[in-house]
Amino acid sequence: MELRRPRSSFQPPPRKKCGLPLLPDPMRLAAFLGTALLSIFLTDRAHAEFTVCNQTLDVVNLAVGQKVDDADQTDGWWTIGANQCVNVIREELTNRYIYIYATDVFGHAILNGSIDMCIDRRRFSIRGIDECWQRGHIAARFVEVDTLEQVRWTYFLTGNSP
């Protein structure tokens, strides 16, 4: 006696050809173009314009000085680990000179600067660089970085004064 399996009446649907239609619908095309343009603009804005790279073996704390609306301004602090980089100014540079001040984790200056500017112990943004002590701030000697009027610049902190 021979056992037979019953035949199934199920037939798979016919396969469709793979591929994109020759002319995409206008809504899909507009969405694609909008997404592409948006990603270009967002990517462009995310570029760092002034970056400091710490090539020392120590963690450093960094303050930055620059002209903002025709006034001197200092901002801090950025903590940069050993062999790490941090974007400190995110828009294109409009000043030829940027000023930096760096300390070790104990607060000791690790750069020998010549430009007096104001800092604070905690996070700060200070307008003006005159009379730091009288205004309740600390005077610190910043290093001048000449960006050669470039719109992007990377400074490599080696622990040795430039």
N, C-alpha and C positions, 0 to 999 in steps of 0.2 A: 504494500500500500504506500502510495506516494503522497506526502503532505505538500500542499501548495499554499503559498501565501496569497491572501487576497490582494488583488491589485487596487491601488489607491486611485481615486478619481482626482486627486489633487494635482494640478498642473501649476508650476511656478509661472509668475507673470513674465511676459516677454521683457527682455532686458532693454533698457533705454540706452541710447548713445550718451556717453559722457562728453562733457565739454561745455564751454560757455556759449551763450547765444551770440550771434554775430553783432547785434546791436543791443547794448544793455539798456534797460529802461531808464528814463531820465532821472528818476528819484534815486536809484541805486548809484548812478554816475555822480550825481550831485553830492550824495553822502560820502562817496569815496574821495572825491576831490576836496570836500570840506575837511575830512579827517586828515588827508595828506597835508593840506595847507596848515592846519592847526598844529600838527606834529612838527612841521618845519619851524613855525614861529615859536612854539614852546621850547623846542630844542635849542634854537638860536638864543633865546633869553636865558637859558640855563647855563650858558658858557660862563666860566669864571673869567673875570677881567684882570684881577690882581690876586695872585695866588702866592702863598708863602709855603715853601717846603722845608721841613725840619730834617736836615741830614746829620743831626747829632745823635748821640746815643741817649739823650735825656729828653724828658717832657719839658716843653717850654710854654710860657704864657706870653701872648703877643698883644700889643696895642698898636693902633694905626692912626696916623695923622694925615690930614689932607685939607685942601680948601673946599668948603661947601658953601655955596651962595656967597662968594667973596669974603668968607670968614674962615679962620683956621678952626679946625675941629679935630678932636681926638676921640677915638672909640676903643673900647677894650672890654673884655678880654676874650681872646681865642686861645684855647688850649690845643697844642699840637703835639701829638705823640712822636716818638722817635721814628724817623723814616716815613713820616706822614706829610700830607699836604692839606692845606685848608684854603678855601676861597674866602678872602676877606672883603673884597669889593666885587660886587656881582654885576655892576653895570660898566659899560665901556669907560675907560679912563679919559678924563677931560683935563687932568692936571699932569704936567710933566713930572713933578716931584711928589713922591709919596714918602711918608716918614714912618719908621717902625721902631718899636722899643720891645725888647724881649728879655724875659727873666727866666731863671730856673725855678723849680718848685719851691725853693726857699725864699724867693723874692729878690735874689741877687741878679743885677743886670748882666747879661751875657754879650751885649754889644757895646762898643765904645762910640756913642754918638756925640754930635756937637750942637744939636738944635734943641733948645729947652722948650718943652711942651708939658701940658698937665695930664696927670693920670689920677686914678683913685684906686683904693684897695679892692673894691668890688666892681662889678660890671658898671660901665659908665659911657656917657656921651657928653663931652664937655666942649662948649663953644668958647673960643678964645684961648690964647696961650700965655697971656700976660698975668702977672700977679697970682700965680697958682696958690701959694701959701696963704695969701690974704683972702682968697676965695674958698679956702677949705680943702684944697687939692694938694697933690704932691707934684713937685717939679721933677721931670725926668729928662734925660738926654737921649733924644731920638736920632737914629741914623737916617740920612737923606738918601733916598733911592731915586736915581735918575732913570725914568722910563723911556727917555729919548723920544717923547711925544707919541709913543705907541699906544694903541687902544687896549692892548693886552700885555701883561707882564707877569713873569714868575720870578720870585726872589728865592734863592737857595740859601737857607740859614745853615752855616757850617760851624758856628761857634767862634770863628775867627772874624774879627771886625774887617769889613771890606777895605 
